[in-house]
């Protein structure tokens, strides 16, 4: 069987191509990958995250972005659910410069990528200090924090707090899950 091999796109080619598309796409370093819509819980958690970050960062140099801000890393382009940069931004750019915090809300369809490839890619960013993974099926937040060249994992549940020391912000886990209901475990 003959299979035609297409050459991979560059990041610049991807960004130019995606700007003309109706949907959103991430770029895996070779080709675009269509993004699907999230659940209502995913959207609510993302909104809660960005609102809490915006409130905590008001009047400071750092700013929260997402879900339409892109991050380029390792020749790939991702759309994190939320991200924080402390660098100046260019409103005409498609890419968020030097993210210090990146947050992904885990979905059944994306958890493997968020915990695997994206985790490795994001943690290769020289600016990144916190990579945060937020479950949507239970109130659990996992934070990877760079301490002395080592990524340290901590997990936080209902009643706990999430400290993002690099930006001087503490988030309450329960506030991130405000107005989110979870299926009854007994059902």
C-alpha positions in Angstrom: 0.0 0.0 0.0 1.3 3.4 -0.9 1.1 6.0 1.8 1.8 9.6 1.0 4.0 11.2 3.6 3.4 14.9 4.2 6.1 17.1 5.5 5.5 18.5 9.0 4.5 22.1 9.6 6.6 24.6 11.4 5.1 26.6 14.3 4.9 29.7 12.1 3.0 27.7 9.4 0.7 26.3 12.1 -0.1 29.7 13.6 -0.9 31.1 10.1 -3.0 28.1 9.2 -4.9 28.1 12.5 -5.7 31.8 12.3 -7.9 30.9 9.3 -9.7 28.0 11.0 -13.1 28.2 12.7 -12.1 25.7 15.5 -9.2 25.6 17.8 -6.2 23.3 17.2 -3.1 22.4 19.2 0.1 21.6 17.4 2.0 18.4 18.2 5.2 19.5 16.4 4.1 17.7 13.2 0.5 18.4 12.5 -2.6 20.2 14.0 -4.8 18.3 16.5 -8.4 19.4 16.8 -9.6 20.4 20.2 -13.0 19.4 21.4 -15.2 21.3 23.7 -15.1 20.5 27.4 -17.8 19.5 29.8 -19.7 22.1 31.9 -17.7 21.1 34.9 -14.5 21.6 33.0 -15.7 25.1 31.9 -16.8 26.1 35.4 -13.5 25.0 37.0 -11.6 26.9 34.3 -13.7 30.0 34.9 -13.2 29.7 38.7 -9.5 29.3 38.3 -9.1 32.4 36.0 -11.4 34.5 38.2 -9.4 33.6 41.4 -6.1 34.3 39.7 -7.3 37.6 38.2 -8.5 38.7 41.7 -5.3 37.6 43.4 -3.0 39.3 40.7 -5.0 42.6 40.4 -2.6 45.5 40.4 0.5 43.4 40.1 3.0 42.7 37.3 1.8 39.2 36.7 -1.5 38.4 34.8 -3.7 35.4 34.2 -4.6 34.2 30.8 -6.7 31.5 29.1 -8.3 29.6 27.7 -7.5 31.1 24.3 -3.9 32.1 25.0 -1.4 29.7 23.4 1.9 28.5 24.8 4.8 27.4 22.5 7.2 24.9 23.9 9.5 22.3 22.3 8.2 23.2 18.8 4.6 22.5 19.8 1.7 24.8 20.6 -0.8 24.2 23.4 -3.8 25.9 24.9 -3.6 25.6 28.7 -6.9 26.1 30.6 -5.1 28.9 32.5 -1.6 30.4 32.6 0.2 33.2 34.4 3.0 35.3 32.9 4.9 38.1 34.7 6.4 39.3 31.4 5.0 42.1 29.2 2.5 40.9 26.6 1.9 42.0 23.0 -1.9 42.1 22.4 -1.3 41.3 18.7 0.6 38.1 19.6 -1.0 34.6 19.6 1.6 33.3 22.1 1.9 33.9 25.8 5.5 34.8 26.7 7.4 33.1 29.6 4.6 31.4 31.5 5.4 31.0 35.2 2.2 29.0 36.0 0.4 26.7 33.7 -2.9 25.0 34.7 -4.7 22.2 32.9 -8.2 20.9 33.9 -8.0 17.1 33.4 -10.5 15.5 31.1 -11.0 11.8 30.4 -9.9 12.4 26.8 -6.8 14.6 27.7 -5.6 13.4 31.1 -3.0 11.0 29.6 -1.5 13.8 27.4 -1.7 16.4 30.3 0.1 14.0 32.7 2.5 12.8 30.0 3.7 14.7 27.0 2.4 18.1 28.1 3.9 17.7 31.6 7.3 17.0 30.1 7.1 19.7 27.5 5.8 22.4 29.9 8.4 21.6 32.5 11.1 22.2 29.9 10.1 25.9 29.8 12.9 27.9 31.6 10.2 30.3 33.0 7.8 27.7 34.5 7.7 27.3 38.2 4.3 25.6 38.8 2.4 23.1 36.6 -1.1 22.6 38.1 -3.4 19.7 37.2 -7.0 20.1 38.3 -9.3 17.0 38.4 -12.9 17.6 37.3 -14.4 14.4 38.7 -13.4 15.0 42.3 -11.9 18.0 44.2 -8.3 17.2 43.8 -5.5 19.6 42.7 -2.0 18.3 42.0 0.8 20.9 41.8 4.3 20.3 40.4 6.6 23.0 41.8 10.2 23.6 40.7 12.4 23.7 43.8 16.2 23.7 43.5 16.1 22.1 40.0 13.7 19.3 41.2 10.0 19.1 40.4 8.1 18.4 43.6 4.6 17.0 43.5 1.9 17.9 46.1 -1.7 17.0 46.1 -4.5 19.0 47.7 -8.2 18.1 48.3 -11.3 19.7 49.6 -10.5 22.1 52.5 -6.9 22.5 51.4 -5.0 25.3 49.8 -2.8 25.5 46.8 0.3 27.7 47.2 1.8 29.2 44.0 4.8 30.8 45.7 6.4 32.0 42.4 3.6 34.5 42.0 2.7 34.9 45.7 -0.8 33.5 45.3 -2.7 31.0 47.5 -5.9 29.4 46.1 -8.5 27.6 48.2 -9.4 24.2 46.6 -13.0 24.6 47.4 -13.2 27.9 45.6 -11.9 26.3 42.4 -14.8 23.9 42.6 -17.5 26.4 43.4 -20.8 25.5 41.7 -19.4 22.2 40.5 -21.3 19.0 41.5 -19.8 15.6 41.6 -21.6 12.3 40.9 -22.6 10.5 44.1 -19.9 8.0 44.8 -22.5 5.5 46.1 -24.5 5.6 42.8 
